[in-house]
Amino acid sequence: MLVNIIKVGSRVVLQDAQGRIEEVELVHPSSPKELDWEHGQISVDSPVGRALLGHTAGEEIVVSTPLGEIRYRVVEVRVADPVLTATGGQR
């Protein structure tokens, strides 16, 4: 299912300036230990998570980090699969 605006629970396909593609899921964990980095979960409280919120496919975002700016293009926005989210990527 395609969704227009990135929000908590969105799965987002990003392309960096070097053309690499990465898919992430925006989550709001109660603690950093609840994040599943292996399955692409990132916190909405992280710099990338905050930068993504409210954007749509086709837009470019700029993430400010201590090491400088990182640019991404939002390729696609989807609703996360609730089964995969609840089971850490296992069906």
PADOFI-732623 format. One record per residue: residue in one letter; y, z, x of N, C-alpha, C, O, CB in turn; residue number from 1. Coordinates in steps of 0.2 Angstrom, whole numbers. Glycine has a CB too. Layout:
res:n_c2:n_c3:n_c1:ca_c2:ca_c3:ca_c1:c_c2:c_c3:c_c1:o_c2:o_c3:o_c1:cb_c2:cb_c3:cb_c1:n
A:Y:Z:X:Y:Z:X:Y:Z:X:Y:Z:X:Y:Z:X:NUM .
...
This chain:
res:n_c2:n_c3:n_c1:ca_c2:ca_c3:ca_c1:c_c2:c_c3:c_c1:o_c2:o_c3:o_c1:cb_c2:cb_c3:cb_c1:n
M:-6:0:4:0:0:0:6:0:4:7:4:9:0:6:-5:1 .
L:11:-5:3:17:-5:7:22:-1:4:23:0:-2:19:-12:8:2 .
V:26:3:8:31:7:6:38:5:10:37:3:16:29:15:7:3 .
N:43:6:7:49:3:10:52:8:15:54:6:21:55:2:5:4 .
I:53:15:14:56:20:18:52:24:21:47:27:18:61:23:13:5 .
I:53:25:28:49:30:32:50:37:29:56:39:29:50:29:39:6 .
K:45:41:28:46:48:26:39:52:28:35:49:31:46:49:18:7 .
V:39:58:27:33:62:29:27:59:26:27:58:20:34:70:27:8 .
G:22:58:29:16:55:27:15:47:28:10:44:26:15:56:19:9 .
S:21:44:30:21:37:32:16:36:38:17:40:43:28:34:32:10 .
R:13:30:38:10:27:44:14:22:46:16:17:42:2:25:43:11 .
V:17:22:52:22:17:54:19:13:61:17:16:65:28:21:56:12 .
V:20:7:60:18:2:66:24:1:70:29:-2:67:14:-4:64:13 .
L:24:3:76:30:2:80:29:-3:86:23:-4:88:33:9:83:14 .
Q:34:-7:88:34:-11:94:39:-9:99:45:-8:97:34:-19:92:15 .
D:37:-7:105:42:-5:110:45:-11:113:44:-17:112:39:0:115:16 .
A:50:-10:118:54:-15:121:49:-20:125:51:-25:127:59:-12:125:17 .
Q:44:-17:127:39:-21:131:34:-25:127:30:-29:130:35:-17:136:18 .
G:35:-24:120:30:-28:116:24:-24:114:20:-27:110:28:-34:119:19 .
R:23:-18:117:17:-14:115:17:-12:108:23:-10:105:16:-8:120:20 .
I:12:-12:104:11:-10:97:8:-3:97:3:-2:101:8:-15:93:21 .
E:11:2:93:8:8:92:8:10:85:14:9:82:11:13:97:22 .
E:3:13:82:4:16:75:4:23:75:0:26:79:-2:13:71:23 .
V:8:26:71:9:33:71:9:35:64:11:32:59:15:36:75:24 .
E:8:42:63:8:45:56:13:50:57:13:55:61:1:47:53:25 .
L:18:51:52:23:56:52:21:62:48:19:61:42:30:53:49:26 .
V:20:67:51:18:73:48:23:79:49:27:79:53:11:75:51:27 .
H:22:84:45:26:90:45:21:96:46:19:100:41:30:91:39:28 .
P:19:97:52:14:103:53:17:109:53:23:110:55:10:102:60:29 .
S:13:114:51:16:121:52:16:124:59:20:129:60:12:126:47:30 .
S:12:121:63:13:123:70:11:116:75:7:112:72:8:129:72:31 .
P:13:116:81:11:110:85:4:110:86:1:104:87:15:111:92:32 .
K:0:115:86:-7:115:87:-11:111:81:-16:109:82:-10:122:87:33 .
E:-7:110:75:-10:106:70:-10:99:71:-13:95:67:-7:108:63:34 .
L:-6:96:75:-5:89:76:-11:86:79:-14:89:84:1:88:81:35 .
D:-13:80:77:-19:77:80:-16:71:84:-16:65:81:-24:74:74:36 .
W:-15:72:90:-12:67:94:-16:61:95:-14:55:96:-10:70:101:37 .
E:-23:62:95:-28:57:96:-28:52:91:-29:46:92:-35:59:97:38 .
H:-26:54:85:-25:49:79:-18:47:77:-17:45:72:-29:52:73:39 .
G:-13:48:82:-7:46:81:-2:50:77:3:47:75:-7:39:78:40 .
Q:-4:56:76:1:60:72:7:63:76:6:65:82:-3:66:69:41 .
I:13:62:74:19:65:77:23:69:72:23:67:66:23:59:80:42 .
S:26:74:74:30:78:70:36:75:68:40:72:72:31:85:73:43 .
V:38:77:62:45:74:59:50:78:63:56:76:63:46:75:52:44 .
D:49:84:66:53:88:70:54:85:78:58:88:81:51:95:70:45 .
S:50:80:80:51:78:86:56:73:87:58:70:81:44:74:89:46 .
P:59:71:93:64:66:93:62:59:90:66:56:86:66:65:100:47 .
V:56:57:91:54:50:88:53:51:80:56:47:76:47:48:91:48 .
G:50:57:78:50:58:71:56:58:67:57:55:62:46:65:70:49 .
R:61:62:70:68:62:67:71:55:67:75:53:62:72:67:71:50 .
A:70:51:72:73:45:73:70:40:67:74:35:65:73:42:80:51 .
L:64:41:66:61:36:61:62:37:54:63:33:50:53:37:62:52 .
L:64:44:52:65:45:45:70:41:42:76:40:45:67:53:44:53 .
G:69:38:36:74:35:32:74:27:34:78:24:31:80:38:33:54 .
H:71:25:39:71:18:41:66:14:38:61:16:34:70:17:49:55 .
T:66:7:38:62:3:35:59:-3:40:62:-3:45:65:-1:29:56 .
A:54:-6:38:51:-12:42:57:-17:44:61:-18:40:45:-15:38:57 .
G:57:-19:50:61:-24:52:67:-21:56:71:-24:60:64:-28:47:58 .
E:68:-14:55:74:-11:58:72:-9:65:66:-8:67:76:-5:54:59 .
E:77:-8:70:77:-6:76:79:2:76:84:3:73:80:-10:82:60 .
I:75:6:80:78:13:81:79:14:88:75:11:92:73:18:77:61 .
V:83:19:89:84:21:96:83:29:96:86:32:92:91:20:98:62 .
V:78:31:101:77:38:102:80:40:108:79:38:113:69:39:102:63 .
S:84:45:107:87:49:113:82:54:116:80:59:112:94:52:111:64 .
T:81:53:122:76:58:125:80:61:132:85:58:134:69:55:127:65 .
P:77:66:135:81:69:141:80:63:146:84:63:151:77:75:143:66 .
L:75:59:146:75:53:151:78:47:149:78:42:153:68:52:152:67 .
G:82:47:144:86:41:142:84:39:135:80:42:131:85:35:147:68 .
E:86:33:133:85:30:126:79:26:126:77:22:131:91:26:124:69 .
I:75:26:121:69:22:120:70:18:113:72:21:108:62:26:119:70 .
R:69:12:114:70:7:108:63:5:105:59:3:109:74:1:110:71 .
Y:63:5:98:57:3:95:59:-1:89:65:0:86:53:9:92:72 .
R:55:-6:87:56:-10:81:51:-8:76:45:-8:78:56:-18:82:73 .
V:53:-6:70:48:-4:65:45:-11:62:48:-15:59:51:0:59:74 .
V:38:-12:63:35:-17:61:32:-17:54:33:-22:50:29:-19:66:75 .
E:29:-11:52:26:-10:46:27:-3:44:26:2:48:19:-13:45:76 .
V:27:-1:37:27:6:35:22:6:29:22:2:25:34:8:32:77 .
R:17:11:30:12:11:25:11:19:23:14:23:27:6:9:27:78 .
V:8:20:17:7:27:15:0:29:19:-4:25:20:5:28:8:79 .
A:0:35:22:-6:37:26:-12:38:21:-11:40:15:-4:44:30:80 .
D:-17:37:24:-24:38:20:-25:45:20:-26:48:25:-30:34:23:81 .
P:-25:48:14:-26:55:13:-32:58:16:-33:64:18:-25:58:6:82 .
V:-38:54:15:-44:56:17:-44:57:25:-46:61:28:-50:51:15:83 .
L:-41:51:28:-41:52:36:-36:57:38:-38:60:43:-39:45:38:84 .
T:-31:58:35:-26:64:37:-30:70:36:-29:74:41:-20:64:32:85 .
A:-33:72:31:-37:78:30:-43:79:34:-44:85:36:-39:79:22:86 .
T:-46:74:37:-52:75:41:-51:73:48:-56:73:52:-57:71:38:87 .
G:-45:72:50:-43:71:57:-46:64:59:-48:63:65:-46:76:61:88 .
G:-45:59:55:-47:52:56:-55:51:55:-57:45:56:-46:51:63:89 .
Q:-58:55:52:-65:54:50:-66:53:43:-63:56:39:-70:60:53:90 .
R:-70:48:41:-72:47:34:-79:50:32:-81:50:27:-73:39:32:91 .
